[in-house]
């Protein structure tokens, strides 16, 4: 504070003290100081309470912001993981017809043919690669029909299979984790 302002402030305080002394001549100086001190203490208490309230609001806002950011980060990570699994599933789904063709070729292969042995080796390598990525074959033959995992292409009478159970698998179904990539095409007993 500059000297002029400081001097002006001191003069104003002295005038206020003189006005109070004139207004209440019966009172001595000690109680006036005491009353002024109480009002200052009350004012300072209110300022302290206001500051504490603002601090609490700021801390609460900061904590909320931190929680919101952590939730956002978790949501982004979860979305990225879901997108990764979805993309992986889409790519594997495009490869499955080639695996089906290899399996059909191996079902009708001639005995002791070097070419057939090579195709079998390729089919096993492809199957192992897909297994390493988490792909699982849906077991369907002989189990009860479940529309979540199977797609019925026919309902036929069968002597050795209970009604509602799978007679044969026409095309294998696959799962990636808990997600069905392709349901198994099956024939179901009536």
Secondary structure, 3 states (H helix, E strand, C coil): CCHHHHHHHHHHHHHHHHHHHHHCCCCCHHHHHHHHHHHHHHHHHHHHHHHHHHHHHHHHHHHHHHHHHHHHHHHHHHHHHHHHHHHHHHHHHHHHHHHHHHHHHHHCCCCCCHHHHHHHHHHHHHHHHHHHCCEEEECCCCCECCCCCEEEEEEECCCCCCCCEEEEEEECEEEECCEEEECEEEEEEC
